[in-house]
Amino acid sequence: MRALVTGGTGFLGANLAKGLLAQDWSVRILRRLSSPLLAVRDLAVDHAIGDVTNLDSLLAAMQGVDVVFNVAAISQYWRNTASLVYKVNVGGAQNVFEAAARSGVQRIVHTSSAAAVGIIRGRSASEADPFNQLPDRFPYGHSKWLAEEIARERVKSGQDIVMVNPAAIVGARDINWISGSILREAKRRHIPVIPQGGVNFVAVQDVVAGHIAAVEKGRSGERYILGGENLTNRQTTEMAFAIVGVKPPRITQPHWTIPLAGWVLDVIAKIVGPRLPLSGEQMRLTAEYLYFDSSKAQRELGLPHTPVRQALQECYDWYVEHGYL
């Protein structure tokens, strides 16, 4: 099988390319000329130069391809403007679907996000829960939901698209410090207090397995949450501190301070732009328990489970080996 992986030099894209190669796929990655290659320099993949916002480059990259994995996205939403998030995550996805239709691609596995699933209090959210946040308070999640809406419309017209919704991914090759940033901040002792909420973390190798299984087992038009463990922020933080060998903070951030801190960060961002290490929307989300139910993916895709503690250790070991820490 011949695959194109958009966003192939990023954290998930590079791990997906590695996983496909291990199963004897022929892999081409789409990347920009300026893309850093550290995460893929040990992988025998073809390189197509282009961008999901450029339809012509997508058409060229999809020649001779059987399956497209649309991984490209602005996932570092707190470091970018909302307009760019929508341009790449929505407009880029639309271009990928159009190019695949014109190129005769058999199936698209579209990487959405658990952020496109509603935040549900009192239980773990499932695929049946639509996005339910104010768009201007969480543009990233809203952009992922809009891309799913486009996918669902195209499925109604006969295109074969399966959507996968990873939770917070952790593991090796996280070159842009997405979830792995917790290890860096723990080592630098930059986490004085721990927020009260929680997040579902999943090992990157499990997300890769879910993507590959979606090719053969996924149902067109369906979304599959690829999750791992629902952990409180204290549990995750204490894991990270234990791995780097530093004592974790004892203080839990008071709940009443979070809205105020979010407002302050919003004001600062309007002045200096998206340069802060933490955004207002991230601050507000720390108070939530972003828990998800992955039973559908386990049942239909055979989603495996790697302990988050192991995935964090693998992330840390990769950083040390490559001089990141």
C-alpha positions in Angstrom: 0.0 0.0 0.0 1.2 3.5 -0.8 0.4 6.3 1.7 0.8 10.0 1.8 1.1 11.5 5.3 0.5 15.2 5.5 2.3 17.0 8.3 4.8 14.2 8.0 7.7 15.9 9.8 5.7 16.7 13.0 5.3 14.7 16.2 2.4 12.4 15.1 3.2 12.4 11.4 6.8 11.2 11.9 5.6 8.4 14.3 2.9 7.4 11.9 5.4 7.3 9.0 7.7 5.0 11.2 4.7 2.8 12.0 3.7 2.5 8.4 7.2 1.6 7.3 7.3 -1.1 9.9 4.3 -2.7 8.2 5.9 -2.5 4.8 3.9 0.5 3.5 5.5 2.7 0.9 5.4 6.2 2.6 5.5 9.7 1.2 5.4 12.7 3.5 4.1 16.2 2.6 6.3 18.9 4.1 7.2 22.5 3.6 10.8 23.5 2.5 11.3 25.0 5.9 10.1 22.0 7.9 12.6 20.7 10.5 13.7 17.1 9.6 14.9 15.8 13.0 11.9 13.6 13.6 12.2 11.9 10.2 15.9 11.9 9.3 16.2 8.2 10.2 13.1 7.2 8.1 13.2 5.9 4.5 10.3 8.0 3.2 9.8 10.0 0.1 9.5 13.8 0.5 6.9 15.8 -1.3 7.3 19.6 -0.9 4.1 21.4 -0.4 1.4 22.6 2.0 -2.2 21.7 2.7 -3.2 25.2 2.0 -1.9 24.8 -1.6 -4.2 22.5 -3.6 -1.8 22.1 -6.6 1.0 20.8 -4.3 -1.5 18.3 -2.8 -2.5 17.0 -6.2 1.1 16.4 -7.1 1.9 14.7 -3.8 -1.1 12.3 -4.2 -0.1 10.8 -7.5 0.0 7.0 -7.2 -1.2 7.1 -3.6 -3.8 4.6 -2.2 -4.4 6.1 1.3 -4.0 9.7 2.6 -3.4 10.3 6.3 -4.3 13.9 6.8 -2.3 14.7 10.0 -1.3 18.2 9.1 -2.7 20.8 11.5 -1.8 23.7 13.7 -1.8 21.8 17.0 0.3 24.4 18.8 -2.8 26.7 18.8 -1.6 28.8 21.7 1.5 29.8 19.7 -0.5 30.9 16.6 -3.3 33.3 15.6 -6.8 32.0 15.4 -6.9 33.0 11.7 -4.0 30.7 10.9 -5.5 27.8 12.9 -8.7 28.0 10.8 -6.8 28.4 7.6 -4.8 25.2 8.1 -7.1 23.1 10.1 -10.3 23.8 8.1 -9.2 25.1 4.8 -6.3 22.7 4.6 -8.5 19.7 5.4 -11.0 20.8 2.7 -8.1 21.0 0.2 -6.9 17.5 1.2 -10.4 16.1 0.7 -10.7 17.8 -2.7 -7.3 16.7 -3.9 -8.0 13.1 -2.8 -11.2 13.0 -4.7 -9.5 14.3 -7.9 -6.6 11.9 -7.5 -8.6 8.7 -7.0 -7.4 8.1 -3.5 -9.2 5.0 -2.0 -9.5 6.2 1.6 -8.7 9.2 3.8 -7.9 8.8 7.5 -8.5 12.3 8.8 -6.8 13.2 12.1 -9.2 15.3 14.0 -8.8 15.7 17.8 -10.6 14.9 21.1 -10.8 18.7 21.3 -13.5 18.5 18.7 -15.6 16.5 21.1 -17.7 18.3 23.7 -16.5 18.9 27.2 -18.9 16.9 29.3 -19.0 17.3 33.1 -19.7 14.2 35.2 -18.7 11.6 32.7 -16.2 10.8 30.0 -17.1 12.2 26.6 -17.7 9.9 23.6 -17.9 10.2 19.8 -21.6 11.0 20.2 -20.9 14.3 21.9 -20.6 17.3 19.5 -18.4 20.3 20.1 -20.1 22.5 22.7 -17.7 25.3 23.4 -17.8 29.0 22.4 -15.7 29.2 19.2 -13.8 32.3 20.3 -12.9 30.7 23.6 -11.5 27.5 21.9 -10.7 28.1 18.2 -8.6 25.0 17.9 -11.4 22.6 19.0 -13.9 24.6 16.9 -11.6 24.3 13.8 -11.3 20.6 14.2 -15.1 20.3 14.5 -15.6 22.3 11.4 -13.2 20.1 9.4 -15.2 17.1 10.6 -18.4 18.7 9.4 -16.8 19.1 6.0 -15.7 15.4 6.1 -19.2 14.3 7.0 -20.7 16.2 4.0 -18.2 14.7 1.6 -19.0 11.2 2.9 -22.6 11.8 2.1 -21.4 12.5 -1.5 -19.6 9.2 -1.7 -16.1 10.0 -0.5 -14.4 7.5 1.9 -13.2 9.3 5.0 -12.6 7.9 8.5 -12.0 10.4 11.3 -9.8 9.6 14.3 -9.8 11.9 17.4 -6.6 11.5 19.5 -6.5 12.7 23.1 -3.3 14.4 24.4 -0.5 12.5 22.8 2.8 11.7 24.5 5.9 9.9 23.3 9.1 10.1 21.4 9.8 12.6 18.5 7.7 15.4 20.1 10.0 18.0 18.6 7.7 20.9 19.1 7.1 20.4 22.8 3.4 19.6 22.6 2.6 17.3 25.6 6.3 16.7 26.2 6.7 20.3 27.4 5.6 19.1 30.9 8.9 17.2 31.2 10.9 20.3 30.3 9.0 22.5 32.7 9.3 20.0 35.4 13.0 19.7 35.0 13.3 23.5 35.1 11.1 23.7 38.1 8.7 26.0 36.3 5.5 24.4 37.7 4.9 26.0 41.1 1.3 24.8 41.5 -0.9 22.1 39.9 -4.3 22.9 38.4 -7.3 20.9 39.7 -8.5 19.4 36.4 -7.5 16.4 34.4 -6.7 15.2 30.9 -6.8 12.0 28.9 -3.2 11.1 27.7 -2.4 8.5 25.1 0.9 7.0 24.0 1.8 8.0 20.4 2.4 4.4 19.3 -1.2 3.6 20.3 -2.4 6.6 18.2 -0.4 5.3 15.3 -1.9 1.8 15.7 -5.4 3.4 15.6 -4.6 5.3 12.4 -3.4 2.2 10.6 -6.3 0.1 11.9 -8.7 2.8 10.6 -7.6 2.0 7.1 -8.9 -1.6 7.2 -11.5 -1.5 10.0 -12.8 2.0 10.3 -16.3 2.8 9.0 -16.6 5.7 6.6 -18.0 8.8 8.2 -17.4 7.6 11.7 -15.2 9.3 14.3 -13.0 7.2 16.7 -11.6 8.7 20.0 -8.0 7.4 20.4 -7.5 7.8 24.1 -5.4 6.2 26.8 -5.8 7.1 30.5 -8.0 9.7 32.2 -5.5 11.3 34.7 -5.8 14.2 37.0 -3.3 17.0 36.4 -1.7 16.0 39.7 -1.2 12.4 38.6 0.4 13.5 35.3 2.5 16.1 36.9 3.8 13.8 39.6 4.7 11.2 36.9 6.7 13.9 35.0 8.5 15.1 38.1 9.4 11.5 39.1 10.9 10.9 35.6 13.1 14.0 35.7 14.1 13.4 39.3 12.6 16.5 40.9 10.1 16.8 43.8 6.6 17.9 42.6 4.8 21.0 43.9 2.4 20.4 46.8 0.1 23.3 46.2 -3.0 22.9 44.1 -4.1 26.0 42.2 -7.3 27.4 43.7 -10.2 27.1 41.3 -11.3 30.8 41.7 -7.9 32.0 40.3 -8.3 30.4 37.0 -10.9 32.7 35.3 -8.9 35.7 36.5 -5.6 34.3 35.2 -7.2 33.4 31.9 -8.5 37.0 31.5 -5.0 38.4 32.2 -3.5 36.1 29.7 -6.1 37.1 27.1 -5.2 40.8 27.7 -1.5 40.3 27.4 -1.9 38.2 24.2 -3.8 41.1 22.6 -0.8 43.3 23.3 2.1 41.0 22.5 0.5 38.4 20.2 0.6 34.6 20.5 4.1 34.5 22.1 3.2 33.4 25.7 4.0 29.9 26.9 0.4 29.6 28.0 -2.8 31.1 26.5 -6.0 32.2 28.2 -8.0 29.3 26.7 -5.4 26.8 28.0 -5.6 28.3 31.5 -9.4 28.0 31.5 -9.2 24.4 30.2 -6.9 23.4 33.1 -10.0 23.6 35.4 -11.8 21.0 33.3 -11.7 17.2 33.4 -11.1 16.5 29.8 -11.9 12.8 30.0 -12.8 10.6 27.1 -14.2 7.1 26.4 -12.2 5.1 23.9 -14.3 2.0 24.0 -15.5 2.4 20.5 -12.0 2.5 19.1 -11.0 -0.5 21.3 -14.0 -2.5 20.1 -13.9 -1.6 16.4 -10.2 -0.8 15.7 -8.5 -2.9 18.4 -6.9 0.2 19.9 -4.0 -1.0 22.1 -3.1 0.5 25.5 0.4 1.6 26.5 0.8 3.0 30.1 1.1 6.8 30.1 4.0 6.5 32.5 5.9 4.4 29.9 5.1 6.9 27.1 6.4 9.8 29.2 9.6 7.9 29.9 10.1 7.2 26.2 9.5 10.9 25.5 12.1 11.9 28.1 14.6 9.3 26.9 14.3 10.6 23.3 14.8 14.2 24.4 17.9 13.2 26.4 19.3 11.1 23.5 18.8 14.0 21.0 20.1 16.8 23.3 16.8 18.5 24.0 17.3 18.4 27.8 
